Amino acid sequence: MDVQELYAAKLMSAEAAAQLVPSDSHVAMGMAVAEPPALLAALANRIETGSLTGMRLWYFHSMAHAAKTVLKRENIGRVRPHCMFLSSVERSLIKADPSVCEDLIDFVPTAFSASPQLLREEVALDTCVTMVSPMGKHGYFTFGTANDYTSVAARAAKRLIVEVNPLMPRVFGESPLHVSEVDGIVENRTPLLEVGEHPPAAEDELIADIVAGMIEDGACLQMGIGNLPAEVCKRLTGRKDLGIHTELLTPAFASLIQCGAVNNRRKATFPGRSVFTFAMGDELFYQWLDDNQAVYSLPVDVVNDPRHIAKNDNVVSVNATLQVDLSGACNSEHMMGHQYSGSGGQLDFVRGANASKDGISIIACRSTAKDGAVSRIVPKLEGPVTTPRNDVHWIVTEHGAANLRGKSLRERADAMIALAHPKFRDELARSI
């Protein structure tokens, strides 16, 4: 059948598409910018009217569309979230109603790189719903900003329903999606969710200076989310022959590509192209991403595989943490007795950078929290270990940088105390 005829045969309203989802089923949702608002609203309507019950929703990093529909407070309990990375959406729900929501939101600990296998082999996925870019003349959509686990879940689920948004960029890479693979198509033009930058704190400026000073020409970069990576990138515009192999692609990375600091010419994998698995930014960034052969999107079990990361030389991995103990172990996901986020891909890239020839892994954080009242450098972690001390390489705060590789526990403690805020150093020294 002609691809246009096939498209037309599968085109339906969001309400009709939502009717395809049975009760008591496992549903995977496109993450972050790829949340499909019309489909989620239609599913929420079924949940609220009682015609869809027992739905278990699997996802990473929810945002505003889910918060207004399937994850709004009235629906927690009617739908069972299986969240692999908490965002402000879940944190707000738990903060507002901890006695109920903390029990009803199921946090599923898993590395980002392991999520495709989890959804493919351990979860009996009935349906996957996600936003995609428009279909091309040969019948292919792309997953746009979210290849990650979504491209795998789309094939693992019994049925796939896509929401076509003409504003979703068409992105080159693996896992193009043919119209023959889709069970239902919904059309909905809506602005993409945007994530902006915030003014950096003075500590972030100091940390960014230190981190940028550790990055040389020819480095292959991965950076996490937040103000710090953006500040580091601003300091790299004069570098040459940088490469990008990253979990998250952001406007800060786009600026490095546009100014010529990034050309990917020294990379062993996908030379000439910046590799990523999901993207978030603003409208101009999404326009730049569209039909841009300088970037290449792959599933997260490829992008975040330490063995694949390490094929490139000079990998520099920069990630943030919430708390570091005196041995160097990092808790990057748990705070004040509660799950705050998730392990994400931090350990994947720490290990990938460590295995890379001349690679370095950097974990960075401000030395204090709560306006200086609490030290992030602690004798013992209050939550789970996201990055074990065995894997930690460099730790950076506004007070300096410490290479922990090859150091004894006593040497590590001395180095970590030197990175702590001066007002906490004596107390930390007494704890040894």
C-alpha positions in Angstrom: 0.0 0.0 0.0 1.1 3.5 -0.7 2.6 5.1 2.5 0.2 8.1 2.3 -2.8 5.7 2.1 -1.4 3.7 5.0 -1.0 6.9 7.0 -4.6 7.9 6.2 -5.9 4.5 7.2 -4.3 4.8 10.7 -5.1 8.5 11.3 -7.6 9.0 14.1 -8.6 11.3 16.9 -6.8 11.3 20.2 -10.0 10.0 21.8 -10.2 7.1 19.4 -6.6 6.3 19.9 -6.9 6.2 23.7 -9.7 3.6 23.3 -7.0 1.2 21.9 -5.4 1.0 25.4 -6.9 -1.8 27.5 -7.3 -1.7 31.3 -4.8 -3.4 33.5 -2.0 -2.8 31.1 1.6 -1.6 31.1 2.1 1.6 29.0 5.4 3.3 28.1 5.4 7.1 27.6 7.8 9.1 25.6 10.0 11.2 28.0 10.6 14.9 28.4 9.9 16.9 25.2 8.4 13.8 23.5 5.4 13.6 25.9 2.4 13.4 23.6 -0.1 16.0 25.1 -3.2 15.1 23.1 -2.8 11.4 23.7 -2.1 11.9 27.4 -5.1 14.1 27.8 -7.3 11.5 26.1 -5.9 8.8 28.4 -6.5 11.0 31.4 -10.1 11.5 30.4 -10.6 7.7 30.2 -8.9 7.3 33.6 -11.1 10.0 35.2 -14.3 8.6 33.8 -13.5 5.1 35.0 -13.2 3.4 31.6 -9.5 2.9 31.9 -8.3 1.3 35.1 -5.2 -0.4 36.4 -2.8 1.4 34.0 0.9 1.1 34.9 2.8 4.0 33.3 6.6 3.5 32.6 8.8 6.5 31.9 11.9 8.7 32.7 11.8 12.4 33.4 8.2 13.6 33.2 7.3 17.2 32.3 4.4 19.5 32.1 2.1 17.5 29.7 2.1 14.5 32.0 1.7 16.7 35.1 -1.5 18.2 33.7 -3.0 14.8 32.6 -2.1 11.3 33.7 0.1 12.4 36.6 -2.1 15.1 38.1 -2.9 14.5 41.7 -6.4 13.3 41.2 -5.1 10.5 39.0 -2.4 9.2 41.2 -3.8 5.9 42.5 -6.0 5.5 39.4 -2.9 5.2 37.3 0.3 3.6 38.9 3.4 5.6 37.9 6.5 3.4 37.4 9.1 6.2 37.3 12.8 5.5 36.6 13.9 9.1 37.2 12.0 11.5 39.4 11.6 15.1 38.1 10.0 18.2 39.7 6.6 16.7 38.7 6.9 13.7 41.1 8.7 15.7 43.7 5.9 18.3 43.8 3.3 15.5 44.2 5.2 13.9 47.0 5.8 17.2 48.8 2.1 18.2 48.6 0.8 14.8 49.8 3.7 12.7 51.1 1.5 10.2 53.1 -0.2 9.1 49.9 1.9 9.9 46.8 5.1 8.5 48.1 3.5 5.1 48.3 1.6 5.4 45.1 4.5 6.6 42.9 6.7 3.5 42.3 10.3 4.5 41.8 12.2 1.9 39.8 15.9 2.0 40.3 17.7 1.4 37.0 20.5 2.9 34.9 19.4 4.8 31.9 21.4 2.5 29.7 19.5 -0.5 31.1 16.0 0.9 30.6 15.5 -0.4 27.0 16.3 -4.0 28.1 14.0 -3.6 31.1 11.1 -2.5 29.0 11.8 -5.0 26.3 12.4 -8.1 28.5 11.0 -7.6 32.0 7.8 -5.6 31.4 4.9 -6.9 29.3 4.4 -3.6 27.5 1.0 -3.4 25.9 1.2 0.1 24.5 3.8 2.8 23.8 2.7 6.4 23.3 5.0 9.1 22.1 5.4 12.3 20.0 7.2 12.0 16.6 8.2 14.2 13.8 6.1 14.3 10.6 6.3 11.4 8.1 8.7 11.8 5.2 7.9 11.0 1.6 9.2 7.4 2.0 7.0 6.7 5.0 9.4 7.3 7.9 8.8 9.3 11.1 11.7 10.1 13.5 11.6 10.0 17.3 12.8 13.6 17.2 14.1 14.7 20.6 13.7 11.3 22.3 15.4 8.2 20.9 16.5 7.0 24.4 14.4 4.0 25.6 11.4 5.1 23.4 12.6 3.7 20.1 13.0 0.3 21.8 9.7 0.4 23.8 8.0 1.3 20.5 8.9 -2.0 19.0 8.6 -4.0 22.2 5.0 -3.0 22.9 2.0 -4.8 21.4 0.8 -1.5 19.9 2.3 1.8 19.1 0.4 5.1 19.0 2.2 8.2 17.8 1.3 11.9 18.0 2.6 13.7 15.0 3.7 17.2 15.7 5.0 19.3 12.8 7.1 21.3 15.3 9.0 18.1 16.4 12.4 18.2 14.6 13.3 15.5 12.2 16.5 14.0 13.6 19.0 11.8 11.7 20.1 8.6 13.4 19.2 5.0 14.1 15.7 3.7 14.6 13.7 5.6 12.0 10.1 4.6 12.4 8.1 3.4 9.4 4.4 4.0 9.2 3.8 0.3 8.8 5.1 -0.2 12.4 2.4 2.2 13.8 -1.1 1.2 15.0 -2.6 4.6 15.5 -1.7 8.1 14.4 -2.9 11.4 16.0 -2.1 14.8 14.6 -1.5 17.7 17.0 0.4 20.9 16.4 1.5 22.2 19.7 4.6 24.2 20.9 7.4 21.9 22.2 8.1 22.1 25.9 11.1 24.4 26.5 13.8 24.3 29.2 15.7 27.5 29.8 18.9 28.4 31.6 19.0 30.2 34.9 21.6 32.8 36.0 24.6 30.9 37.5 25.5 31.3 41.1 29.0 32.6 42.0 30.0 29.0 43.0 29.0 27.7 39.6 31.1 30.3 37.9 34.2 29.2 39.9 33.5 25.5 39.3 33.0 26.1 35.5 36.4 27.9 35.4 38.1 24.9 37.0 36.3 22.3 34.8 36.9 24.2 31.6 40.5 24.4 32.4 40.7 20.6 32.5 39.3 20.2 29.0 41.9 20.3 26.1 41.6 20.4 22.4 40.3 17.2 20.9 38.3 16.2 23.9 35.0 14.2 23.4 32.4 15.7 25.7 29.5 14.5 27.8 27.7 16.8 30.2 24.7 16.5 32.3 21.8 18.9 32.7 21.8 22.2 34.5 23.5 25.6 34.8 27.0 24.2 35.3 27.4 22.4 31.9 26.1 25.5 30.2 28.7 27.6 31.9 31.5 25.2 31.1 30.5 25.2 27.4 30.6 29.0 27.3 34.3 28.8 28.3 35.2 26.3 25.5 34.5 28.4 22.4 38.2 28.8 21.8 38.9 25.1 21.8 39.6 23.1 18.7 38.5 19.7 17.4 36.1 19.0 20.2 33.7 16.1 19.9 30.3 15.3 21.4 29.1 11.9 22.6 26.5 12.7 25.2 23.3 11.5 26.8 21.6 14.9 26.6 22.0 17.4 23.8 21.4 21.1 24.8 21.6 24.6 23.4 25.0 25.0 25.1 26.3 22.1 23.0 24.6 23.6 19.9 26.5 26.8 20.4 29.9 24.9 20.5 29.0 23.2 17.2 27.9 26.5 15.6 31.0 28.4 16.6 33.3 25.7 15.2 34.8 24.5 18.5 33.1 21.1 17.9 33.7 19.3 14.6 33.9 15.7 15.8 36.8 15.0 13.5 38.9 13.1 16.1 36.1 10.7 17.2 36.4 7.0 16.5 32.6 6.5 16.5 30.5 8.5 14.1 33.2 11.0 13.1 31.9 14.3 12.0 28.6 14.0 14.0 27.6 14.8 17.5 25.9 11.8 19.1 23.1 12.0 21.7 20.1 10.1 22.9 17.7 12.8 24.0 17.5 16.6 23.7 15.9 19.5 25.6 16.2 23.2 25.0 14.3 26.2 23.5 12.5 26.9 20.3 15.6 28.1 18.4 17.4 25.0 19.5 14.6 22.7 18.2 14.7 24.6 14.9 18.4 24.2 14.7 18.1 20.4 15.4 15.6 19.9 12.6 17.1 18.2 9.5 20.6 18.8 10.9 23.2 16.3 9.7 25.7 17.5 12.2 23.8 15.5 14.9 23.0 11.8 15.2 20.5 10.2 17.6 20.8 6.6 18.9 19.0 4.5 21.5 20.3 5.0 25.1 21.6 1.4 25.4 24.1 2.3 22.7 24.9 5.9 23.6 25.3 5.1 27.3 27.1 1.8 26.9 30.5 2.4 28.7 32.2 0.0 26.1 30.9 2.2 23.3 31.8 5.5 25.0 35.3 4.2 25.6 35.9 3.6 21.9 36.6 7.4 21.7 39.8 8.8 23.1 40.0 11.8 25.4 36.4 11.4 26.7 35.6 14.1 29.3 32.5 13.3 31.4 31.1 16.1 33.5 28.2 15.4 35.9 26.7 16.8 39.1 26.1 15.2 42.5 24.2 16.0 45.6 26.6 14.6 48.2 30.1 13.2 48.4 31.6 11.3 51.3 35.2 11.4 52.4 36.1 8.3 50.4 34.8 9.9 47.2 31.5 7.9 46.9 28.7 10.0 45.4 25.0 10.2 46.1 23.5 12.0 43.1 19.8 11.0 43.5 18.6 11.0 47.2 18.1 14.0 49.5 16.7 14.7 52.9 15.5 11.1 53.3 13.7 11.0 50.0 14.4 9.9 46.4 15.1 13.1 44.5 15.9 12.0 40.9 17.5 8.8 39.8 20.9 7.3 38.8 20.3 8.2 35.2 23.4 7.8 33.1 26.0 9.1 35.5 27.8 5.9 36.2 27.6 4.8 32.6 29.7 7.9 31.6 32.0 7.8 34.6 33.0 4.2 33.6 33.1 5.1 29.9 35.3 8.0 30.5 37.6 6.0 32.8 38.0 3.4 30.2 38.7 5.9 27.4 42.4 6.5 26.5 43.4 9.7 28.3 39.8 10.2 29.4 38.7 11.9 32.6 35.5 11.7 34.6 34.5 14.8 36.6 31.9 14.9 39.3 31.1 18.5 40.3 29.1 20.1 43.0 28.9 23.2 45.2 30.5 22.6 48.5 27.3 23.5 50.4 23.5 23.4 50.1 20.7 25.3 51.8 22.4 28.7 51.3 25.6 27.4 52.9 23.9 25.8 56.0 24.7 22.2 54.9 27.9 20.7 53.7 27.7 18.5 50.6 31.0 16.9 51.6 30.0 14.5 54.4 31.6 11.7 56.5 28.9 9.2 55.3 26.3 9.4 52.5 22.7 9.8 53.6 21.4 8.0 50.5 22.3 5.3 47.9 25.7 5.3 46.2 25.1 6.5 42.6 28.8 6.5 41.7 31.0 4.2 43.9 34.3 5.4 45.2 36.1 2.7 43.1 34.9 4.6 40.0 35.3 8.2 41.0 38.2 10.0 39.3 38.0 13.8 39.7 35.8 15.7 42.2 35.4 19.5 41.8 33.9 22.1 44.0 34.3 25.9 44.0 37.3 25.3 46.3 39.3 23.3 43.8 39.7 19.9 42.1 41.0 16.6 43.5 42.1 13.5 41.6 41.1 10.6 43.8 42.5 7.8 41.5 45.1 5.7 43.3 44.7 7.5 46.6 44.3 5.7 50.0 41.2 6.4 52.1 43.2 8.7 54.3 44.6 10.6 51.3 41.1 10.8 49.9 39.7 12.2 53.1 42.3 14.9 53.2 41.6 15.8 49.6 37.8 15.9 50.1 38.2 18.1 53.3 40.2 20.6 51.2 37.3 20.8 48.8 34.7 21.4 51.5 33.7 24.9 52.7 36.2 26.2 55.2 33.6 26.4 58.0 33.0 22.6 57.8 36.6 21.4 57.5 37.4 21.0 61.2 34.2 19.1 61.8 35.0 16.8 58.9 38.5 16.3 60.1 37.3 15.2 63.5 35.0 12.6 61.9 37.9 10.6 60.4 
